[in-house]
Amino acid sequence: MSEPRAALEDQLPVTWDRAVNATVYSGERTYIDFTSGIFVANVGHSHPGVIAALRVQLDHQLLHTYTFPSASRMRLARKLCQVTGFERAFLLSTGAEAVEAALRIVRRATGRQDVVGWDDSMHGKTLGAQQVMHGGPHVVRYPFPHPMERFEGPSGAFAAALVETYQGWSARFLPTAYMQDVAEWCRRSGALLIMDEVQAGFARTGKLFGYEHYGVQPDLVCVGKGLGGGLPISAVLGSATLLDNDPTLTSTHSGNPLCCAAALATLEALESEHLVERAERLGHVIDHFLQLGAFDVVSDQVEPEGESAHDLDRVVVDIGRDPASLFVLRAYEVLEEPPPLLVGLPQELHGALDISLGDGPLDPFGEYVGDRLHEHGVVLVPVARLRCVRPEDADRIDGPRDDDADPADYIVLDE
């Protein structure tokens, strides 16, 4: 074992060989990827335009520039400002890095330290992001609206409110009135509004950015994941007033030429293939299919017991047929389905939903799914003891089977 145990325990035993659009190839098996690599492959895996742009950049023989300018870097920054309406784009590598930069920017701009965050948020795994998520110095956290309610806001001097368009851990949206209350509180109190669009950005919600659904205008927007078409790149978008006055906005891999080339090709694909509009249509198709009664759509969020919502995040592998399907099982009994926006209609989409949903109600922790998976050679195995097993080999799992364990501690494994 060369990687940390925690990293390995998050890896399902489905070794990816290659991935094209919504299809993942693993040996002789194929999977329909309804995770988009966790919201990364919005334009599909290995999009032809992204591949072509990378080949051109590789042949150009420029892989790294540090803080020196390059043509692809300048084109990407200009393009991001053009399509989003913001004046400046600070390029980085990951969503968490963008969040950290945004926190630094607002604290410098306002001269204040305190930030408002929300329970069960997901902003990244770096220190500042984690403090907003779980609590820390200069952070005031509010419960995510449950039941949905209005936002009054704290008193005092705050630098910013950091809000996800929808919660990455639970796929829950804020009520429009609540989000507008947050924006109004920021305006009244002099705090800045940061929207975390790392998951929701670049057509994922049927608009270029998810915050457009709320009718608010943020001061800063953090983007990543779907921007790079599969390569690691992120950005903080904002006004010249905010971003020009922070001399700390540099990073070793900021504006990496390969990543910029991939991001430019991704933005081109979003525009030329009308993927914002396609995402909206795709959402209606999925919603219509679900409303047909294939399974009971969860309407009431159920608070997890005994452990945080974050620990319930799972990737589900359904191998009932070939191709199989990859899904994201979130907290609050939510099955999250973020397919690449070029997923085939209706073949791949309906086929994947048929595979996943079957003929009965979908209860992620219930007997229907457990029995059906068992029939197809899949067992539920404790995450701490990941093994590839078939039902007849279940006794070979290291350690005793704990049949009374919390179902949230189990993960669906491929055979």
C-alpha positions in Angstrom: 0.0 0.0 0.0 1.7 3.2 -1.2 -1.2 5.7 -0.7 -2.6 6.7 2.6 -5.3 4.3 3.9 -7.9 7.0 4.0 -7.3 7.7 0.3 -7.6 4.0 -0.6 -10.7 3.5 1.4 -12.4 6.2 -0.8 -11.4 4.3 -3.9 -13.8 1.8 -5.3 -12.3 -1.3 -6.9 -13.3 -0.1 -10.4 -10.0 0.6 -12.2 -10.5 3.2 -14.9 -8.7 2.4 -18.1 -10.2 5.1 -20.2 -13.3 7.3 -20.3 -15.1 8.8 -23.3 -18.1 11.1 -22.9 -20.2 9.3 -20.3 -18.7 5.9 -20.7 -15.9 4.5 -18.4 -14.0 1.5 -19.6 -12.6 -0.9 -17.0 -11.1 -4.1 -18.5 -14.0 -5.8 -20.2 -16.6 -3.9 -18.3 -18.1 -0.6 -19.1 -19.9 1.9 -16.9 -22.1 4.9 -17.5 -20.6 7.6 -15.4 -23.4 9.5 -13.6 -20.8 11.3 -11.4 -19.0 13.2 -14.2 -15.9 12.4 -12.2 -17.5 14.3 -9.4 -18.7 17.3 -11.4 -15.5 17.6 -13.5 -16.5 16.2 -16.9 -19.4 18.6 -17.7 -18.5 18.4 -21.4 -17.9 14.7 -21.1 -14.8 12.7 -20.6 -12.1 13.1 -23.3 -14.0 15.7 -25.2 -12.6 15.9 -28.8 -12.0 19.6 -28.6 -10.2 19.3 -25.2 -8.0 16.5 -26.5 -7.2 18.5 -29.7 -6.3 21.6 -27.7 -4.0 19.6 -25.4 -2.2 18.1 -28.4 -1.6 21.5 -29.9 -0.3 22.8 -26.6 1.9 19.7 -26.1 3.4 20.1 -29.6 4.0 23.8 -28.8 6.3 22.7 -26.0 5.2 24.9 -23.2 4.1 23.1 -20.1 4.8 25.6 -17.3 5.4 29.3 -17.0 5.1 30.1 -13.2 4.2 33.8 -13.0 5.2 34.7 -16.5 2.4 35.4 -19.0 1.5 33.0 -21.9 -0.9 33.2 -24.8 -3.3 30.5 -23.4 -3.3 32.2 -20.0 -4.2 35.6 -21.3 -6.8 34.1 -23.7 -8.5 32.2 -20.9 -8.6 35.1 -18.4 -10.1 37.3 -21.1 -12.6 34.6 -22.1 -13.7 34.0 -18.5 -14.4 37.7 -18.1 -16.2 37.9 -21.4 -18.6 35.0 -20.7 -19.2 35.8 -17.0 -19.3 39.6 -17.0 -16.7 39.9 -14.3 -13.7 42.2 -14.7 -11.0 39.9 -13.3 -10.2 36.2 -13.2 -7.5 34.9 -10.9 -6.4 31.4 -12.1 -5.6 28.6 -9.7 -5.6 24.8 -9.6 -8.4 23.5 -7.3 -11.7 24.6 -5.9 -10.4 24.7 -2.3 -7.5 26.9 -3.5 -10.0 29.3 -5.0 -12.0 29.4 -1.8 -8.9 30.2 0.2 -8.0 33.0 -2.1 -11.5 34.4 -1.9 -11.4 34.4 1.9 -8.1 36.2 1.8 -9.4 38.8 -0.7 -12.5 39.7 1.3 -10.6 40.0 4.5 -8.0 42.3 3.0 -10.7 44.4 1.2 -12.9 44.9 4.2 -10.4 44.9 7.0 -12.6 42.5 8.8 -12.0 38.8 9.7 -15.3 37.2 10.5 -17.1 35.1 7.9 -20.6 33.6 7.8 -20.9 29.9 6.7 -23.5 27.2 6.8 -23.7 23.7 8.3 -23.1 20.7 6.0 -21.4 22.9 3.4 -18.5 21.6 1.3 -15.9 24.2 0.3 -12.7 22.0 0.2 -10.2 20.2 2.4 -7.8 23.0 3.1 -7.7 24.7 6.5 -9.7 27.9 5.8 -12.3 26.0 3.9 -12.6 23.4 6.6 -13.0 26.1 9.3 -16.0 27.6 7.4 -17.4 24.1 7.1 -16.9 22.9 10.6 -16.2 26.0 12.7 -13.1 27.8 13.6 -11.7 31.2 14.5 -13.6 34.1 13.0 -16.4 31.9 11.6 -20.1 32.1 12.5 -22.1 29.2 11.1 -25.8 28.9 10.5 -27.9 25.8 10.1 -28.8 25.1 6.6 -32.5 26.0 6.3 -34.4 23.1 7.8 -37.2 23.7 7.7 -36.8 26.4 5.0 -36.8 29.8 6.7 -35.7 33.4 6.1 -32.3 34.7 6.9 -31.9 37.6 9.3 -28.1 37.6 9.6 -25.8 38.3 12.6 -25.0 41.7 14.0 -21.5 43.0 13.9 -18.8 43.6 11.3 -18.3 40.6 8.9 -16.0 40.3 5.9 -18.2 38.0 3.9 -20.8 35.3 3.6 -19.6 32.2 1.8 -22.5 30.3 0.2 -22.8 27.2 -2.0 -25.3 27.6 -4.8 -26.5 24.1 -3.7 -24.9 22.1 -1.0 -22.3 19.8 -2.4 -22.8 17.2 0.3 -26.6 17.0 0.1 -27.6 18.5 -3.2 -30.0 20.8 -1.5 -30.8 24.3 -2.8 -31.4 27.3 -0.7 -34.9 28.9 -1.0 -34.8 31.9 -3.4 -36.1 34.2 -0.7 -33.5 33.0 1.8 -30.7 33.5 -0.7 -31.9 37.0 -1.5 -32.0 37.7 2.3 -28.4 36.7 2.5 -27.5 39.1 -0.4 -29.5 41.9 1.2 -27.8 41.3 4.6 -24.4 41.6 2.9 -25.4 44.9 1.3 -26.7 46.3 4.6 -23.8 45.2 6.7 -20.9 45.9 4.3 -20.0 42.2 4.0 -19.1 40.7 0.6 -21.0 37.8 -0.9 -18.9 34.9 -2.1 -20.7 32.2 -4.1 -19.0 28.8 -4.3 -19.8 27.6 -7.8 -17.2 24.9 -7.9 -19.8 22.1 -8.3 -22.7 24.2 -9.7 -20.8 26.2 -12.3 -20.5 25.8 -16.0 -24.0 24.6 -17.0 -24.5 22.1 -14.3 -27.9 23.6 -13.2 -29.2 24.7 -16.6 -27.6 28.1 -16.3 -23.9 29.0 -16.7 -23.8 29.6 -13.0 -26.2 28.3 -10.4 -26.6 31.6 -8.5 -28.4 33.0 -11.5 -31.5 31.0 -10.3 -31.6 33.2 -7.2 -31.5 36.7 -8.9 -28.5 37.8 -6.8 -25.1 39.3 -7.9 -22.2 38.0 -5.9 -19.0 40.0 -5.3 -16.8 37.0 -5.8 -17.4 33.6 -7.5 -15.2 30.5 -7.0 -15.2 28.1 -9.9 -13.3 24.9 -10.7 -14.1 21.3 -11.5 -16.1 21.6 -14.7 -13.9 24.5 -16.0 -11.0 22.3 -17.1 -12.7 19.5 -19.0 -10.8 17.0 -16.8 -7.7 19.0 -16.0 -7.1 20.7 -12.7 -7.9 24.4 -12.9 -10.0 26.9 -10.9 -10.5 30.6 -10.6 -11.8 33.4 -8.5 -13.9 35.9 -10.5 -14.6 39.4 -9.3 -14.2 43.1 -9.8 -11.0 44.9 -10.5 -11.5 46.8 -7.3 -11.3 43.6 -5.3 -8.7 41.6 -7.2 -6.3 44.4 -8.3 -5.7 45.5 -4.7 -4.3 42.2 -3.4 -0.6 41.7 -4.1 -0.7 38.1 -2.7 -2.6 36.7 -5.7 0.1 34.5 -7.2 0.5 30.7 -7.3 3.1 28.3 -8.7 0.7 26.6 -11.1 -1.5 29.6 -11.8 -2.3 29.7 -15.5 -0.7 26.4 -16.4 -0.6 26.4 -20.2 -2.0 22.9 -20.6 -4.9 23.5 -18.1 -5.6 26.9 -19.8 -5.8 25.2 -23.2 -8.2 22.6 -21.8 -10.3 25.3 -20.1 -10.6 27.3 -23.3 -11.7 24.3 -25.2 -14.2 23.5 -22.5 -15.7 27.0 -22.7 -15.9 26.7 -26.5 -17.7 23.4 -26.2 -20.2 24.9 -23.7 -21.0 27.6 -26.2 -20.8 25.8 -29.5 -22.7 22.8 -28.4 -25.3 24.8 -26.4 -24.7 22.8 -23.2 -26.3 25.3 -20.9 -29.6 24.8 -22.8 -29.0 21.1 -23.1 -28.4 20.8 -19.3 -31.8 22.4 -18.7 -33.5 19.9 -21.1 -31.6 17.0 -19.6 -32.8 18.0 -16.1 -36.4 18.0 -17.3 -35.9 14.5 -18.9 -34.5 13.1 -15.6 -37.1 14.8 -13.5 -39.9 13.4 -15.8 -38.5 9.9 -15.6 -38.2 10.0 -11.8 -41.8 11.4 -11.5 -43.1 8.4 -13.4 -42.7 6.4 -10.1 -39.6 4.5 -10.8 -38.7 5.3 -7.3 -39.9 7.5 -4.5 -38.3 10.9 -4.9 -37.0 12.1 -1.5 -38.8 15.3 -0.4 -38.1 15.4 3.3 -34.4 15.6 4.3 -33.7 13.1 7.0 -30.9 14.1 9.4 -28.2 11.4 9.7 -27.8 9.9 13.1 -24.5 9.4 14.9 -22.1 10.9 12.4 -21.9 14.0 10.2 -23.5 14.2 6.8 -20.1 14.4 5.2 -19.2 10.9 6.3 -22.3 9.5 4.4 -21.0 10.6 1.0 -20.6 7.5 -1.1 -20.2 6.5 -4.7 -22.5 3.8 -5.7 -21.6 1.2 -8.3 -24.6 -0.6 -9.8 -23.5 -3.6 -11.8 -26.9 -5.1 -12.6 -26.1 -5.0 -16.4 -23.4 -4.1 -18.8 -22.9 -1.2 -19.0 -23.3 -0.6 -15.3 -23.7 2.8 -13.6 -21.8 5.1 -11.3 -23.8 7.4 -9.0 -23.1 9.6 -6.0 -25.0 8.7 -2.8 -25.1 11.8 -0.7 -26.3 12.5 2.9 -30.0 12.9 3.7 -30.9 9.9 1.5 -30.2 11.8 -1.7 -29.0 9.9 -4.8 -27.1 12.5 -6.8 -27.0 12.1 -10.6 -24.6 14.6 -12.3 -24.1 13.0 -15.7 -21.9 14.6 -18.4 -24.0 17.1 -20.3 -23.4 15.2 -23.5 -24.8 11.9 -22.1 -26.8 10.2 -24.8 -30.5 10.8 -25.0 -32.3 8.6 -24.6 -30.1 5.5 -24.9 -27.4 6.1 -22.2 -29.6 8.2 -19.9 -32.7 6.0 -19.9 -30.5 2.9 -19.8 -28.6 4.1 -16.8 -31.8 5.1 -15.0 -33.3 1.7 -15.8 -30.2 0.0 -14.4 -30.2 2.1 -11.3 -33.9 2.2 -10.4 -35.3 -1.1 -11.5 -39.0 -1.7 -10.9 -39.3 -0.9 -7.2 -38.9 2.1 -4.8 -35.3 3.2 -4.4 -34.3 3.1 -0.7 -30.5 3.5 -0.6 -30.5 1.6 2.7 -33.5 -0.7 2.2 -34.1 -4.3 1.4 -35.1 -3.7 -2.3 -31.7 -2.4 -3.3 -29.8 -4.9 -1.1 -31.7 -7.9 -2.5 -31.3 -6.7 -6.1 -27.6 -6.1 -5.7 -27.2 -9.4 -4.1 -28.8 -11.1 -7.1 -26.2 -9.5 -9.4 -23.2 -10.4 -7.4 -22.8 -7.3 -5.3 -22.7 -7.1 -1.5 -22.6 -4.2 1.0 -19.3 -4.2 2.7 -18.1 -1.9 5.5 -16.0 0.9 4.1 -13.2 0.2 6.6 -12.9 -3.3 5.1 -13.2 -2.8 1.4 -13.1 -6.1 -0.5 -14.3 -7.3 -3.9 -16.6 -10.2 -3.1 -19.5 -12.2 -4.5 -22.3 -13.3 -2.2 -21.0 -16.8 -2.0 -17.6 -15.4 -0.9 -18.9 -13.0 1.7 -17.5 -15.2 4.5 -14.0 -14.4 3.2 -14.2 -10.8 4.2 -11.5 -10.0 6.7 -13.0 -9.6 10.1 -16.5 -10.4 11.2 -19.6 -9.3 9.3 -21.4 -6.7 11.4 -25.0 -7.1 10.2 -26.3 -4.7 12.8 -24.0 -1.9 11.6 -25.4 1.4 10.4 -26.1 1.0 6.6 -24.4 4.3 6.1 -21.2 2.6 7.0 -21.5 0.3 3.9 -20.6 0.9 0.3 -21.6 -0.9 -2.8 -18.8 -2.8 -4.5 -18.2 -4.2 -7.9 -17.7 -7.9 -8.3 
